[in-house]
């Protein structure tokens, strides 16, 4: 008799959720606690939210025998990362009324709000719905927000390529009406009337799923870190289709050698008319073959390595009825954002604003949030988020450029963006403490002050103008993509980080762990010595990551 595999709690909760409904409606009505029932906390992710608490105050609350200060984070689904000025104004108002007030630009080209009380969840979602924004499938074991090269100045065909982000997102959305029933008071439907979901069925995916689209030579989406990466192939002014990379992913677990980061493997080229079908079937293969017994080994990268690249590729071809063509030539040369003004082929202007760690707020005399609200009220710019946590004021007609420029100058945004050091412009940090339940160390609250101390070291060695990428996470899950940066800092405990080095500047190559459990003084000491050698021994314009990789100091 064949051995029956044990069903994990997560798989059981999904299977019995009645289309992601669970008992969420009842949990919301319970006024005796600020939290939700445990099973509902898992289902909540599929609706684009996480339950969190203020970890800075856990001990204080425990001493007083009080419940933790629970609140919720909501993340919007914004394929390609573009919203209009009306959307931004609504986001500004919702953040001020229902959350901490800070708008957080994520590393996946969307935004999230923190500190929303349970009683404010429905009003928040209804406010977003009034301007046609939603959080469906922004989290959970489904396809997440689809990202795309952000700046329209990247290509005359940006609009066409960008359109695929929305098409893919819509094609991979769950079919259940639970979101609309629970949060928007849509009438309950009879179970027999629930629309069939041929993609997700009642088990959804083994884990989260990420898709990115890049337009060479720009790799601002970190394409090879995604489950599916689509590389736009443009020849003679026409979009032919996409090279398809499969199996990227960065999350690991400290002390578990079976977990590892991986860059995607390019399967080949697919014409644009067939790309939606191929993407869909890549997802179904992961649905059917992904590991559902161990969530730490459930991402597509592990499925691909377990089954083998050729098996996975053939299975996709069989299901789609389409064969991969040979990979077409492409080259990435830039991963950072183009700050300041850029003009596109149609003559319109786009201004990339530096937003440190994606935090849009008014603090320390720098009123970025107020400035962006004033821009939105002109109705003369759209808002595009980048995977590097920055913001593009976009699609500005030439006649309106001076008006937007005057607002940026008035609030010091233009000066701030121009004066920030290259390493700070190439920094990313995850949220970490005080809200993320997985964080072992600080990230977004600490990285700016660490860079304050790294900048003088770079200047000492004549490297102040080098655009070295540095990324920090509070745990090994990789949300800020530290494993594919030239300097990666991964939290191990409070104040301690593993130091990773050696990724290339363009995003093809992972870095490697160099030293473990370093505190601030040790990090600065190591970087001081390495920067000193780099400044003397580099070959021409060799990047810091390429230098580290060449001299062979990594295991």
Steps between C-alpha positions, in 0.01 A plus 500: 500500500645839399598732782259790543679835519410709801304814414655815644290751691536756222378256237208392717394857570506583128307187403227559759484877455189507279672713239719695748205597720577297810346671799640842414159669516446373856858581606449860397193532721682381814556819701672322790832484318696700249611183320337245273464125552816310413367332184357830381839665536630263233204562270529875550822497297311398187297820544821706502547545875712379791422511869788662690576648840730766640805298599658801670225477763460124541693478826327802648159359413592157633610645836165671532324179389344683208431368154761586240437816298363329190456680172497414132705571192322532165683474168342612174501309172638742240631308196792688351490748788303787345213699654345835415500822703148431631621163630800663668282759671273224630802303619632808679167553676451135596854485641431804715162385625542125550871410525827634643500765228808368322456367146749219441616432144589133482768314306225362275380827351200556721418666833394382841364664812572391857327546834140453388274396788257214448201733502660708224568218252163514325492883481852490355413246232178682416692826462740333258216335313337839446797588276520150348800377701509162670727269699381170352785245483763753607616237752438128553565181303402653167657710228604829662535848350642481146791740452629670186782733400373820653611801298318566170818667373659154492345416164258637239314169548474533878122541490453175307734302726350657812157381386604139548540558876128573528400217266705244690374625834136472391548155348648365824255651749301265727139467383339493845270789595605482866686834493190683379267328745712550812644848445256666258172345622414334171207261539603148596469251219385144528779244505376351173529844338865550597695545176731212416869574540686275257836648598496503879223245564460464880871460582652812338879491458755338731648845575514855369572558130675800344516622141703786351536654154817681392586709197874468424737663566309581823477239776346722769258216585783256592352263248694185588376503861142420389318170450438619145703772331395631159769677298345717229659443159467804276631502144454766233265694724267206563440279804554145377443322830693400809787285616359307796707442814364259761595407856639810664449563871702628793352386831709273722491377860794548736660166583308306234738404217210365294386859443683738271460799269485429127497702179257404227589269211414628153281239326490676164297747294121516465317726247279760663178338374573191709652650814185504716439130435859406579504706821174337609635149447827573680280583798291181465812281496611661827149453638504128422863413573601750770586377850195525727654308792775752589430869443871578529554294182184591313605782266532431128883511517500181707243334272717581199816359658319189625330420169777628276490789254426281197210318668340828613550657159352201315201490736426867429530442126266200520234689696523817292535323165784741423875439470763737627712652224874563547578789734542829319793731574455758775718694740433673830726794581308692767314399816473834680231760438553805276468783753386846404344598168483264201313563175336217306471448126162678492646809664340453843702537821555271798666598828638226727493601867737339748296349785728351765391141568166586341371701799275786384439722801561845643783490754819678604397812309470318168134500395503249215147377563357852490696576184360196321147590609546843345620337178198271496262795538634652177368190317798543265703186588451130554682309774719199425673289762833332437635171632781703655244666730501832319223702333470639149283804435412399151328580170543875542427707191776747405270793580457372858865422578576839655197473731609161635861619524391800709332271755804274519725801557263658753506193726868415453423178311712599201797590722469183709489277194797675340722506809457146636810282464510221239519224762194640678315519169583133450383390845191290580367384837202291605257612770637266772452626857278617653210340311624194308453184706791326323762770560807408704668839458436855382502601133316813377538678836875425512644495147492881452717556807739222395540664159580825685808316629586322176501819291811650670684170449421510129618862484824408679578251225390725213186296434226748589365503145480119466138372467554194720177318584431427867192322633392400849239262637401421854480126427614255229175507300648746253224759454754775422693264270827507700637186332535669163659827615868591509472539877229297670425517872271228637383522860582211733418657839450848637797710383666210314513427126653259254707689243454384140720624216569455132182536292540680169354844440258387228311228691620179335703356790429429866741604772648266760522507877830656606477536879236406759343679797677832465407801709526854370866553587597172334298583187669838468843351563452234232370751245781744576761237420322377188436850365866582551609200294234564237609860446859387434449172315190543285528460124383820336132555578457154651206493741550418866308173464704390199823587681403291803404213275827524304743503793350181637451577869159328505445131571 
